[in-house]
Amino acid sequence: MAASGIPLEALQTSFALAPVPAVHWLVIAPPVWCMLVGAILIMARKRMGLQSWLAIPALGLLALMDAGLLVAVIREGPITMVMGRWLPPFGIAFTVDLTGALFNLAAGVAALGGGVAALGDIDRTRRAYGFFPFLFLMVGGVSGAFLTGDLFNLYVWFEVLLISSFGLIVLGSEREQLDGATKYAILNLIGTTLFLIAVGILYAMFGTLNMADIAAKAPTLAPSAPMMTLGLVFVAAFSMKAAAFPVNFWLPASYHTPRIVVAGLFAGLLTKVGVYALIRVMVMMFPEEGNAYSMLIGAVAIATMLTGALGALAQADIRRMLGYMVISGIGIMLTGVSLGAQTAISGVIFYGLHSMIVMLALYLAAGVAGRMGGSFSLHDLAGLYAKSPLLSAMTLCLFLSVSGLPPFSGFWPKAMLVKAAFDFGAWWQGTALLVSGLLTTIAAARAFALGWWRMPATGAVDPMRMQASEWVPLLALTLVSLAIGLYPEPLLALTLSAANGVLDPSAYLHSVFPAGVPTP
């Protein structure tokens, strides 16, 4: 390049000339690894016996990559990688801070647990139609969404995970699955279209889609730009993706239709991407607009968590009940987004990490209960405690965790959000959090009493064994929830630091623009 006559000053402002430290490659490693393994699995689609032998070690390595990236971010702060060595805002940037690294690691752990559970839940036919390639494509999309520093790139990763989730939800081509997939597809496509419209408007206003660049320039352009309208479009798009009220009806209507491990992965991962995007855009990039819409987001949060908790209480099908619990959790996280304080954002991040693990585990427990009891209906299930005390103990722990009771992981983020709400003076939101927790506890207790504790009318119950592909991931995820609940200090410190990085993105901006943000 020097021989081409381009001045060194121009190269320094346009290209990354310094060598990239080896550890920084971990920023792009998770999505690249997922795409690579997915392609290999497609090529090996006719060798069914090889699929699991390739997929499970690859998911384990992915989780290790995610853990290594988190360690690197803890040591160095936010890390940026640019495509083609073009510096932002010219090149596409992958930027990861503590928030993105934490969500990415939780997604990797959940994907590993789901992959192991799939060994027993996904039959040969569904594997032949591409379960494991679709799984890696979806996890790659989720990881890319958590790690990207470019808004259009975020839209692309949304599309990647959306397309792959379509493939997963229709595996088997049963009538119920196709009906659920139609509802899932229509609402998610509408949300994605709104997102794309907002991205187009944003580019017309700012001339860039780099998140750090937009965050730095938004205060100077806000007086002359329709920022409130743009913010409302983003809130609508991400709320629809996250299954917030009043467009949350698609989730319980579709999540009970696929195989249980697919539903668990959807519940653990996909809605969290919508909440993460809302945090990144409305808290970090557009804080003034986020504050202006705090009352609206707070009202949506209350309606979401209460309708979710009441819906869970009204269900007789365990899978539908868990779908409504997912919705209630989304409302809990939106409460923290609306409050916007450090403790509240920390509670949102903490709750998101907890929900990825616990909701997946609850779906896996429901799958084992359905196999042992021959049904997912609480009218038909009975005596599961006598059939499998191990399953009953793990399910009880997970029900306590999702209800926000100690000593499990769900207690701490709910306590943080309730405290933040009352400290902020938003007593109505704090009260709604407590009421939704009470309703969720009643729904969980009702399900456990009917399905696990109640004895069948015949009184005769034969013990049943859990398969290794069932109890290994379920026990591991339950122990993770218990460990976080008993010793929350490390994760609490990380989430507080992550929240501070979102509210004060100076370190994030410096990672993208070490020499300073370009003048608008």
N, C-alpha and C positions, 0 to 999 in steps of 0.2 A: 504493500500500500504506500509505503514511503516513496518508492520509485515512481509512483504514478503522478507525483507532483501535488498531492493533496497536502495542505499545510498541517503540521502536527497539531496545532490548536483545534482544527476542525475534527481531526481524528479523536482527540481527547474528549471532545464534547459529544461525539456521535457514537463512538465505539468503546467497548470495554477492552482495554489493551493489556491490563494486568492478568496474569494467569489465574484461573479459577481454583480456589482451594478444593481439595478432593471431597471434603465433607459437604460442600455446598451442592454437590451433585445429588445429595439426598432430597433436595427440594423438588426435583422433577422425577426422582426415581419411582415413587409409588404409582403415579398414573402410567408412566412408560412401562413399568414392570407388568402392570395389569393388562395393558394392551398387548404386550409381547406374549405373555402366557396365554391370554385369550386366543391369539392367533395360532399358537402352537396347539392348543386344545382343539381348535377347529380342524387343523390339519390331521389331528389324531382322532377325529370323530368316529371312525370305524373301529377303533380299538377301545371298546368300552372298559376293559380291565385296566387300561393304562390311564384313563381319565382321572380317577381318584388318586392314583399314585403320583400323578403330576400336580394335581390341584392342591391337595392338602399341604405338602411341603412348600409349594409356592405361596400359599396364604400365610404359612408360618414365617417365611422369609419376608413377606410384605409387612407383617406385624413388627418384625425386627427392624426393618427399614424405618417404619413409622416411629418406633421407640428411639432409634438413633437420631432421627431428625429432631424429635423433641429435646433430646439431650443437647444437640448442637444449638438449638434456639435458646435453651436455658443458659448456656455458656456464652453465646455470642450476641444474643438479641435477635431481632428480625433479620432474615437472610433473603437476598434477592438474587435470582438468576434471570438473565435476559436471553431471548432467542436470537441466534445469529450474531451475538456480541453487539447488537444494536442497543444503545442505551435508551432508557425511557426519556421522553414519551414516544420515541420513534419505534422502539422494539416492544414486543410482547413480554411482559415481566411475570415471573412466578415469584411471589413474595409471601413468606410465611412468618407469622409472629406466634406468640404463645397460644392465642385463641385458635388459629388455624391448626397448629401442631397438636394441640390437645384433642380437638375434634377429629383430626386425621388419625391419631393413634387409637381413639375409641372406635372409630369406624373399622380400622384394621383388626382390632381384637374381636369385634362383633362379626366381621366377615370370616375370621378363622373359626369362631364358634359355630356359625351357620354352616360353613363348609363341612365341618366334622359331623354335624347333625344331619346334613344332607346325605351322608353315606347310607343312612338307614331310611330316610324319608323319601328320597328321590329314586324312583324305580328305573329300570334299564331303559324303558321307552323314553322317559323324560330326559335321561342323560343323552340318549341318541339324538334328541331334538335340540340339544345344546344348552343344558342347564349350566354346566360349569363355565363355558365361554360367556354366556349371558351374565353369570355372576361376576366374573372378572371385569367385564365391560362396565357393569353397574358400579362396582367398587372403584374402578378407575375413574368413572365420572364423578363419584362422590369425593374421592381424593383430589381430583383436579379442581373441583369447586372450592374445597377448603384451602387450596394452596395457591390459586391464581391471584395475581394482582391486577388483572385487567377485566373490565366489566363485560366486554364482548366475549372474552374467553370464558367468563363465568356463565354466560348464556350458552356457549358451545358445550360446556360440561353439563349444564342442565339438560341439553338435548341428548347427550350421550347416555346419561343415567335414565332419562325418560324412555328412549328407544329400547335400551336393554331391559328396563322394568316391564315394558310391554311384552317383550319376549318371555320373561319369566312368569308373568301373570296368566298367560294363555297356554303354558305348557300342559299338555293333556287334552286341550280343545274340548273340555266338557262344557255343556250348555251354561251351567252356572258361572264358569270361568269367563266365557265370552261375554255374558251379561255384565259381570263385574268389570271386565276390561274396558267395555264401552263407556261406562260411567267414569272410570278412572281416566281414560284417554281424553274424553271431551273436556272435563274440567281442567286437567293439567295442560292441555294444549291451549286453552283460553288463557290460563295464567302465563304460559310461556310466551304467547303472542303479546300480551300486555307488557311483559318484560322486554321483549324485542322492540316494541314501540317506544318504551321509555329510554332504552339504550340509544335508539336513533335520534330522539329529541336531545338527549344528553350530548351526543357527539356534535350535533348541529350547534349547540350552545357553547361547548368547551373546546371543540376541536381535538379532543383527546378522550381516551377511555381508560387511561391508567388511573387506578384508584387513588394512589398517592398524589398524583398531579391534580386530580379533581378535588380531593380533600383540601389541598393547599390553595387552590384558586377559587373555590366556591364562595368564600366570604367576599371576595372582590367583585364577583359577577352577580351575586344574589340580587342587588338592588335593580338591575336592569334585565333580569331573566325570570321566567315563570317558574321559579323554584318550588313554590307551593303545589302547583299543578303537577309538576314532575314528581315531587315527593309522594303525592297521593297515588299516582300511577304505580310507583314502586311498592308502596304499602299494599295496594290491592293485589298486585302480581304475586308478591311474596306471601301474603296472607292466604291466597288461594293455593299456592304450592304447599304451605304448611298446614292446610286444612283448618283454617280459622273460621269462626262464625262470621257470616251466615252461609259460607260456601264449604262447609265441612261435611255435608251429607254424602259426598262421594267416598269418603274413607271407610265408614262402617259398611257401606254397600258393596265395596270391592275387596277389602282386605280379608274377608272370610272365605273368599272363593279359591285362591290358589293353594298349593301345598303349604303345610303349616310352617316349614322353614322359610319359604319365600315370604309369607305374610309376616313372619318375625323379623326378617331382614328389612322389609319395607317399613315396618313399625319402628325399628331401631334407627334406621339411617335416613330415609328419604325426607320425612317431614322436618328433620333437624337441619337439612340443607336450606330449606326455606327460612327457618329462624336465623340460621347463621348469616344468610344473605341480608336479612333485614337488619341484623346488628351491624354488619359491615357497611351497609349503605346509609341507613337512617341514624346510626349512632356515630360512626367514625367519619363518614364522608359528608353528611348533611345534618350536623347536630342541631342547627337552628330549626330546620324543618321538622326534625324528629321531635324537638321540644314542642313545636306548634301543634303537632298531631298526637301529643302524649295522651290527651283526654280521649281522643277517638280510639287510639290503640288500647288504652286502658279499658274502655267500654267493651271493645271487641274481646279483650282478654277475659273479662268477667263472664260475658255471654258464652265464650268458648269453653271455659273451665266448668261452668255450671251445667251447660247442656251436655257436655261430655260425661260429667259425674252422674247426672240424672239418667242419661242414656244407658250408662253402665249398670245402674241400679235396676233398670227396666228390662234388661235382656235375660233370656233364658239360654241362649247359645253362648258358650264361653268365648268363641272367636269374636263374635259381635261385641260382647262385653269388653274384651281387650281393645277392640278398635275404638270404642268410646273412651276408654282410659287413655289411649294415645291422644285423643282430641283434648281431654281434660289437661294433660300434660303440656300440650301446645299453649293452652290458655294460661297456664302457670308461667311459662317462659315469656309469653307476650306481656304479662304483668311487669316483669323485670325490665323489659325493653321500654315500656311506657314510663317507668319511674326514672330510668336513665342514670341513677347514681352508681358509684363504684360497687357498693355492696349488692345492689340490685343486678347489675350486669354480671358480677361475679356469680351470683345465685343462678342466673340464666345459664351461664356456661357450665357451672357445676351440675345443674339439673339436666342439661342436655347430655352431658357425659354419662350421668347416672341412667337416664332414660334409654340411651343406646344399648346399654348392657342389660338392664332389668326387663325392658319390654321384649327384647329378643328372647330372654330366658323364660319369660312368662308364656310366650307363644310356644316355645319348645315344650314347656311343662304341659300346656294344654294339648299339644299333639300326643304326648305320652298318655295323658288322661283319656283322650278320645280313643286311642288304640286299646287301652286296657278296659275301658267301659263300653266300647262299641258305639259311642255316640258323643257328640259335643253338647248335647242338651242337658241342662241341669235337671230336667224332669226325669231323665232316664239314668243319669249317672248316680252311683251310690257305692259306698264301701271301698273307695279307693285307698283309704287309710289302711284297711286290712289287706288289700291287694299288694300295696307297696309302701311301707313306712318311709323309705328313702324319698320316693317321689313326694309324699305328703309333707315331709319335713322341708324339702327344698321349696315346694309350692307355697307353704305357709310363710317361709322367709321372704319370698319374692312378693307375696301379697302385702306383707308388712312394709316392705320397702316401697312399693308403688303407692301405698297409702301415706307414706311420709312418717312412719313410726320408727323410733329407735329400736335396736342399735344398727340400723341399716342405712344404705347410702341415700335413700330418699328423704331422710329426716333433715339433713343439714341444709341443702339448698332451699327447702321449703321454709325452714326456720330463718334463713338469711333473707328470703323475699318477704316474709311476714314482718320481720324487724324493719326492713327497708321501707315497706309500705307505711307502717305506723310512724316511723321516724320522719318520713316525708309528709305526713299529715293525710295520706290517702287511706283513711280508715276503712272506706268502702272496699278498696282492693284487698287490704289485709283481712277484712271480714270474709270476703269472697274466697280467699285462699283457705281460710280455716273451714268454711262451710263445705267447699269442694273436697277438702281432705276428709272431712267427716263422712260425706256421702260416698267417697271412694272406699273408705274403710268399711262402711256398711255393705257396699256391693261386694267387696272382696270377702268379707266374713260370711255373707249369704252364700256365695259361690262355694267357699270351702266347707261350710256346714252341710250344704246339700250334696255336693259331689264327692267330698272326701270323708266327712265325718259320719254322715247318715248311712245306716246299714240298709241293704236291700230288703224287700219284703220277705224274700225267702229265708234270709238270715244266714245263708251259706255263701261263703266267699273263699275262693281259691287264690292263694298268693301267686303273683306274677312277677317275672324277672324283667328288669329293664335291660335293653341292649346297650352295649358299650357306646355306640354312636348316640345314644340318648342320654345316659347318665354322665358321661365324661364332660361334654360341653355344658350341660345343665349345672353340674356340680361346680365346674370352674367358674361360670358366670355368677352363681350364687355366692361363692366364696369371695369373688371380687367385690360384690355389693357389701358383704359383711365386713371385709377388710377396710373398705372405705368408710363404712359407718363407725367402726371401732377406732380407726386411726385416720381422721379426716384432715389433720393438720397439713401434710404435704400437698394434697390436692387443693385444699383451701388456700394455701399460700400461692400456688400457681394460678388459680382462677382469679384471685385478687390482683395479682400482677398482670394477668391477661386483660382483665377489665380496665385496669389503669392504662394499658397500652392501646385499648380501643378508644377510651375517652381522651387520652392525650397521645395522638399518633406521631409525635415528633420523632421517636426512634424508628417507626415504620417509614416515615418520609425520608429520614436520613439514609436508611438502607437502600431506598430506591434512588435517591438523589444525593449522593455523598457530597457533591460540590454545591448543593443548594438547589431549590426548586426553580426552574426556568421562569422568567417573567411572563405574565399573561400576555 
